[in-house]
Amino acid sequence: MARVEPKAGAEVDRAALRRTVRRALFTSDREPVRALTEPLEPLTDQADLDALERDAKRAVSAPVRLHRDGVTLTLTPEDLAQVLDSERVTDNDDVSLRLTVSPTRLTAQIPAEVMASLERDPVDATFAVSGATISVIESIEGFSFDAEAAATQVADLALKLTGREAELVGETTPPKLTTEAANGMGITEQVSSFTTAFPCCQGRVKNIARIAEMVNNTVIQRGETFSLNGAVGERTVEKGFTTGGAIYDGEFVEQIGGGVSQFTTTMFNAAFFGGYAIPQHKPHSYYISRYPVGREATLNWPNVDLKILNNSPHGIWVRASTTATSVTVSFYGTKWVEVAESTGPRTNVKPPPVKYEENPALPPGTEKEISSGREGFDITVTRTLTYKSGGSEKERFFTRYLPEPRVIQRNSATPAPEPSGSPTPKDPSASPAPSAAPSQ
């Protein structure tokens, strides 16, 4: 910021100029019109400039430091010299100069790594388990750098001889779940947990691990309905999902996110044995033996969903984890109901239909069984809820499994006919009779 000395200016006498121009228009005089001016004194004087210079020298006399959550932004005298500016201040008829800081130049002076350390998104409170103890991990406010506010703060600090540091002001964003709210949710113990197993190393295993990672640490407030589709969204490659086996419209297919139904089933059972309401779920079309009969659920974007209503007096904290061969979902809160389960007999049993598929790669006139199929049946699972506050009720979960077809591939082409005629018999005397031997 360079010093520019005040000096008088000039102001045109507009009334006199109008009169001179009007006369010139009605005469033949073509001489240039001269404009009369009057002196124009500067609004600020030498004393104002001297005061501003004193402030500027004080501003660059020492560093200014701003702190935020363990991060310190230091502006050296050289930095301050780059960001200082001035403005004219009018108070009634009194005009003076004030030292300011340019927000744009201040932002440019802050190193990118320091800015990245200062700014952050809000972090919700969450929970941690150590043995039987559940503790709350505190929430953190989000913070955004406010260039205008910081510039004002730096200008104020730079005018001080001492105490040239302060807490950096800016825009704060509260977390969705604060520490205080988490402490009031009544999450004190494990309410339920369920595990299902799967073979190692298939493509679907990656999808199970990915959806578990996305759902882990979910908090469901009292009265809130959790939607698995809503929490995870569409399964895409960009989100870390890959192809895996799935059932779509009654057919076994490969699709992005195939296998997430295993997680859905596991979460369904954790909610089932926690006593929580399950307003929406859809069983698989065919019974899959690795899942509990009548207690399983599938998932497909966007309409086939698992929804869990937290109808308890306490909050829910969901933990989800996987190993190479299993997935576990646990619900934490406060036990409020005892759950008993009973599974009825299989009724309306139907044999698997036969489904033929043409396969020209097979020898003509032959067939090959690809799948032996599975019976379809109806089954009812009953959940009995006995509340600690008193009273009980029964809920019935009815499932109708379709018979899984027995799949046979065949080549319906007519086999080629045997060559006509019979081979010419050999002369018995030409060679000895062959001895019996096993076929190769």
C-alpha positions in Angstrom: 0.0 0.0 0.0 1.8 3.1 -1.3 1.3 6.6 0.2 -0.4 9.1 -2.1 -0.2 12.7 -0.9 -3.4 14.8 -0.9 -3.6 17.6 -3.4 -6.3 20.0 -4.5 -8.3 19.2 -7.6 -10.5 21.3 -9.9 -14.2 21.5 -10.4 -15.9 22.9 -13.6 -18.2 25.8 -13.1 -21.1 24.2 -14.9 -23.4 27.2 -14.9 -20.8 29.4 -16.5 -19.9 26.7 -19.0 -23.6 26.4 -20.1 -23.8 30.1 -20.7 -20.6 30.2 -22.7 -21.7 27.2 -24.9 -25.1 28.8 -25.5 -23.5 32.0 -26.7 -21.1 30.2 -29.0 -23.9 28.3 -30.7 -25.5 31.5 -31.8 -22.4 33.3 -33.0 -20.0 32.7 -35.9 -17.2 32.6 -33.4 -15.4 29.2 -33.9 -12.9 29.7 -31.1 -12.6 26.9 -28.6 -14.9 27.3 -25.6 -12.9 27.6 -22.4 -14.4 26.0 -19.2 -13.9 27.9 -16.0 -12.9 25.8 -13.0 -12.9 26.4 -9.3 -10.4 24.8 -6.8 -11.6 21.5 -5.2 -10.0 20.7 -1.9 -9.4 17.0 -1.0 -11.8 15.5 1.5 -8.9 14.2 3.5 -5.8 16.1 4.5 -2.2 15.6 5.5 -3.2 14.7 9.1 -5.6 12.0 7.9 -2.8 10.5 5.8 -0.3 10.7 8.6 -2.7 8.8 10.9 -3.3 6.1 8.3 0.4 5.8 7.8 0.9 5.3 11.5 -1.7 2.6 11.6 -0.1 0.9 8.6 3.3 0.9 10.3 1.8 -0.5 13.4 -0.1 -3.2 11.4 3.1 -4.6 9.9 5.2 -4.3 13.1 4.6 -7.9 14.2 2.7 -11.1 13.1 -1.0 -11.6 13.6 -2.1 -15.1 14.5 -5.5 -16.8 14.3 -6.3 -20.1 15.9 -9.0 -22.7 15.2 -9.1 -26.2 16.8 -5.4 -26.6 17.1 -4.6 -25.0 13.7 -2.8 -21.7 13.7 -2.8 -19.2 10.8 0.2 -16.9 11.0 0.3 -13.7 9.0 3.8 -12.3 8.9 4.5 -8.6 8.5 5.3 -9.3 4.9 1.9 -11.1 4.5 0.1 -8.2 6.2 1.7 -5.7 3.8 0.2 -7.6 0.9 -3.3 -7.6 2.3 -3.6 -4.1 3.8 -6.0 -1.6 2.2 -7.8 1.6 3.1 -11.2 3.2 2.8 -12.7 6.6 3.3 -15.1 6.9 6.3 -17.7 9.7 6.5 -19.2 10.6 9.9 -21.6 13.4 9.2 -19.3 16.0 7.7 -16.2 14.5 9.2 -14.2 12.5 6.6 -11.2 10.2 7.6 -9.2 7.3 6.4 -9.4 3.8 7.9 -7.0 0.9 7.6 -8.7 -2.2 6.2 -7.8 -5.7 4.9 -8.8 -7.0 1.5 -10.8 -10.3 1.9 -9.6 -11.4 -1.6 -6.0 -10.8 -1.0 -6.2 -12.3 2.5 -7.6 -15.6 1.1 -4.8 -15.7 -1.5 -2.2 -15.4 1.3 -3.4 -18.5 3.2 -1.6 -21.7 2.1 -3.9 -24.4 0.7 -2.8 -26.9 3.3 -3.7 -24.5 6.2 -7.1 -23.7 4.6 -7.8 -27.4 4.3 -7.0 -27.9 8.0 -9.2 -25.0 9.0 -12.3 -26.0 7.0 -14.2 -29.2 7.7 -17.6 -30.7 7.5 -19.6 -31.3 10.7 -19.1 -34.7 12.3 -22.1 -36.4 14.1 -21.7 -37.9 17.5 -21.5 -41.6 17.5 -20.9 -44.5 19.8 -18.1 -46.9 20.8 -18.2 -50.3 22.5 -15.6 -51.5 25.0 -16.7 -54.8 26.6 -20.1 -54.2 28.0 -19.7 -50.4 28.1 -21.1 -48.1 25.4 -19.7 -44.5 25.3 -20.5 -41.5 23.2 -17.8 -40.1 20.8 -18.4 -36.3 20.8 -19.7 -34.5 17.8 -17.7 -31.7 16.0 -19.0 -28.5 14.5 -18.4 -27.9 10.8 -16.4 -24.7 9.9 -16.2 -22.6 6.8 -13.7 -19.8 6.3 -15.5 -16.4 6.0 -13.1 -14.1 4.2 -15.1 -10.9 5.1 -15.2 -11.7 8.8 -11.6 -12.8 8.8 -10.5 -9.6 7.1 -12.2 -7.5 9.7 -10.7 -9.6 12.5 -7.2 -9.2 11.0 -7.6 -5.5 10.6 -8.6 -5.1 14.2 -5.8 -7.3 15.6 -3.2 -5.5 13.4 -3.9 -2.2 15.0 -2.9 -3.6 18.5 0.6 -3.3 19.9 0.0 -6.5 22.0 -2.5 -9.3 22.0 -2.3 -9.7 18.2 -3.9 -13.2 18.2 -7.4 -14.6 18.6 -9.8 -17.5 17.8 -10.6 -17.4 14.1 -14.2 -16.5 13.4 -16.2 -18.0 10.6 -19.3 -19.9 9.6 -20.1 -22.9 11.8 -22.4 -25.7 10.9 -23.9 -27.8 13.7 -23.9 -31.6 13.3 -27.1 -33.5 12.8 -26.5 -35.5 16.0 -24.9 -33.5 18.8 -23.2 -35.0 21.8 -26.0 -33.9 24.0 -28.6 -35.6 21.8 -26.6 -38.8 21.6 -26.3 -38.9 25.4 -30.1 -38.6 25.7 -30.9 -41.5 23.3 -30.7 -44.2 25.9 -28.3 -46.4 24.0 -26.8 -48.5 26.8 -26.6 -52.1 25.6 -26.8 -54.6 22.7 -30.5 -55.3 22.1 -30.1 -57.9 19.3 -27.6 -59.3 16.8 -27.7 -61.7 13.9 -25.2 -63.4 11.7 -25.5 -65.2 8.3 -22.7 -67.1 6.5 -21.6 -67.4 2.9 -18.9 -69.1 0.9 -15.7 -67.1 0.6 -14.3 -65.2 -2.3 -17.3 -64.8 -4.6 -18.0 -61.5 -6.3 -21.1 -61.0 -4.2 -19.0 -61.0 -1.0 -17.5 -57.6 -2.0 -21.1 -56.2 -2.3 -22.0 -57.6 1.1 -19.0 -55.9 2.7 -19.6 -52.6 0.9 -23.3 -52.3 2.0 -22.3 -53.3 5.5 -19.7 -50.5 5.5 -22.2 -47.9 4.3 -24.8 -48.9 7.0 -22.4 -49.2 9.9 -22.9 -46.6 12.6 -26.4 -45.6 11.4 -28.5 -44.0 14.1 -32.3 -44.4 14.1 -34.1 -41.9 16.3 -37.2 -42.7 18.3 -40.2 -42.8 15.9 -38.0 -42.7 12.8 -38.4 -45.2 9.9 -35.1 -46.4 8.4 -35.1 -47.3 4.7 -32.2 -49.4 3.4 -32.6 -48.2 -0.1 -32.8 -44.6 1.2 -29.6 -45.1 3.2 -27.5 -46.8 0.5 -29.1 -45.5 -2.7 -28.7 -47.2 -6.1 -25.9 -49.8 -6.1 -23.4 -48.6 -8.7 -19.8 -49.3 -9.7 -19.0 -45.7 -8.6 -20.1 -46.5 -5.1 -17.9 -49.6 -4.9 -20.3 -52.4 -5.9 -19.6 -55.1 -8.4 -21.6 -57.8 -10.2 -23.0 -60.7 -8.3 -25.7 -63.3 -8.3 -29.3 -62.2 -7.8 -32.9 -63.2 -8.4 -34.8 -60.8 -10.7 -38.4 -61.5 -11.8 -38.0 -65.1 -10.7 -34.8 -65.6 -12.7 -31.2 -66.1 -11.5 -29.1 -63.2 -13.0 -25.9 -61.4 -12.6 -26.3 -57.7 -11.7 -24.4 -54.8 -10.0 -24.9 -55.2 -6.3 -25.9 -58.8 -6.5 -25.7 -60.4 -3.0 -26.9 -57.4 -1.0 -30.0 -59.4 -0.1 -27.8 -61.4 2.3 -27.1 -58.2 4.2 -30.8 -57.3 4.0 -31.8 -60.7 5.5 -29.3 -60.3 8.3 -30.5 -56.8 9.1 -34.1 -58.0 8.9 -33.4 -60.7 11.6 -31.6 -58.2 13.8 -34.7 -56.0 13.8 -36.9 -59.0 14.2 -35.3 -60.2 17.3 -34.9 -56.7 18.6 -38.6 -56.4 18.6 -38.7 -53.4 16.2 -41.5 -52.9 13.7 -40.8 -53.9 10.1 -43.4 -52.1 8.0 -41.8 -53.2 4.7 -39.9 -56.2 3.5 -40.1 -58.7 0.6 -38.9 -62.3 0.8 -37.2 -63.9 -2.1 -39.3 -65.6 -4.8 -37.6 -68.9 -4.2 -36.5 -70.3 -0.9 -32.7 -70.1 -0.4 -31.5 -72.6 2.1 -28.7 -70.4 3.6 -31.4 -68.1 4.9 -33.8 -68.7 7.8 -37.1 -70.0 6.3 -39.8 -67.3 6.4 -37.4 -64.8 8.0 -35.5 -63.3 5.1 -35.7 -60.3 2.8 -34.5 -59.2 -0.6 -33.5 -55.8 -1.9 -33.7 -54.1 -5.3 -33.5 -50.5 -6.4 -35.7 -48.5 -6.2 -38.9 -50.3 -5.1 -38.0 -53.5 -3.2 -36.9 -52.1 0.2 -36.4 -53.0 3.8 -37.9 -50.5 6.2 -37.5 -50.6 10.0 -39.5 -48.4 12.4 -38.0 -47.6 15.7 -41.1 -48.0 17.8 -39.1 -48.3 21.0 -38.7 -45.6 23.7 -35.0 -45.4 22.9 -32.7 -44.7 20.1 -31.0 -47.4 17.9 -27.3 -47.5 17.0 -26.6 -50.0 14.1 -23.3 -51.8 13.8 -22.5 -53.9 10.7 -19.4 -55.9 10.0 -18.2 -58.7 7.8 -15.6 -61.4 7.7 -14.5 -63.5 4.7 -17.4 -65.8 5.3 -20.1 -64.0 7.3 -22.0 -60.8 7.9 -23.3 -59.5 11.3 -25.7 -56.8 12.1 -26.3 -55.7 15.7 -28.8 -53.2 17.2 -27.9 -51.2 20.3 -30.3 -49.3 22.5 -32.1 -50.4 25.6 -34.0 -53.7 25.8 -37.7 -53.0 26.1 -39.4 -56.2 24.9 -38.8 -59.9 25.0 -39.0 -61.7 21.7 -40.0 -65.3 21.0 -40.2 -66.9 17.5 -42.0 -70.0 16.2 -42.0 -71.4 12.7 -45.0 -73.3 11.4 -45.1 -76.3 9.1 -44.7 -76.0 5.3 -48.0 -76.1 3.6 -49.3 -75.9 0.0 -46.2 -77.7 -1.1 -45.8 -77.7 -4.9 -43.3 -79.8 -6.9 -40.8 -78.0 -9.1 -42.0 -77.6 -12.7 -39.7 -78.7 -15.5 -38.2 -76.0 -17.7 -36.5 -76.9 -20.9 -33.8 -74.8 -22.5 -32.5 -75.4 -26.0 -28.7 -76.0 -26.2 -27.4 -76.7 -29.7 -24.0 -77.5 -28.2 -25.4 -80.8 -26.9 -25.4 -83.8 -29.1 -28.6 -84.0 -31.2 -31.4 -85.8 -29.4 -29.8 -85.5 -25.9 -30.5 -83.6 -22.8 -28.7 -82.5 -19.6 -30.1 -81.5 -16.1 -28.7 -78.1 -15.1 -30.8 -77.6 -11.9 -32.8 -80.2 -9.9 -35.2 -77.5 -8.8 -36.9 -77.0 -5.4 -40.4 -77.3 -4.0 -42.5 -74.3 -3.4 -44.5 -73.9 -0.2 -46.2 -71.6 2.2 -44.9 -70.9 5.7 -45.8 -68.7 8.6 -43.4 -67.4 11.2 -44.9 -66.0 14.4 -43.2 -63.4 16.6 -44.4 -63.0 20.1 -43.6 -59.7 21.8 -43.8 -59.4 25.6 -43.3 -55.8 26.7 -41.5 -55.0 29.9 -44.1 -52.3 30.5 -46.7 -55.0 30.4 -48.8 -56.8 27.8 -47.9 -58.9 24.8 -48.9 -59.4 21.2 -48.3 -61.8 18.3 -47.2 -60.9 14.8 -47.4 -63.3 11.8 -45.1 -63.2 8.9 -46.5 -65.2 5.9 -44.3 -66.2 3.0 -45.2 -68.0 -0.2 -42.2 -69.5 -2.0 -42.6 -70.3 -5.6 -41.4 -73.7 -6.8 -38.0 -73.4 -8.4 -38.0 -75.0 -11.8 -36.0 -78.1 -12.7 -33.9 -76.8 -15.6 -33.1 -79.3 -18.4 -31.1 -78.3 -21.4 -31.6 -80.3 -24.6 -30.8 -80.4 -28.3 -34.1 -81.2 -30.1 -32.4 -81.8 -33.4 -33.0 -85.2 -34.9 -29.9 -87.5 -34.6 -28.2 -88.5 -37.9 -29.3 -91.9 -39.2 -27.1 -95.0 -38.9 -25.3 -95.9 -42.2 -27.3 -98.4 -44.3 -26.2 -102.0 -44.8 -24.1 -104.3 -42.5 -20.4 -104.8 -42.5 -18.9 -107.7 -44.6 -18.1 -110.6 -42.3 -14.5 -111.6 -42.0 -13.2 -115.0 -43.0 -13.0 -117.0 -39.8 -9.8 -118.6 -41.0 -8.1 -115.3 -41.6 -7.4 -114.5 -38.0 -8.0 -116.0 -34.6 -11.2 -115.1 -32.7 -10.7 -112.1 -30.4 -10.7 -112.6 -26.6 -13.1 -110.6 -24.3 -11.7 -107.4 -22.9 -13.1 -104.4 -21.0 -14.2 -101.3 -23.0 -11.8 -98.3 -22.8 
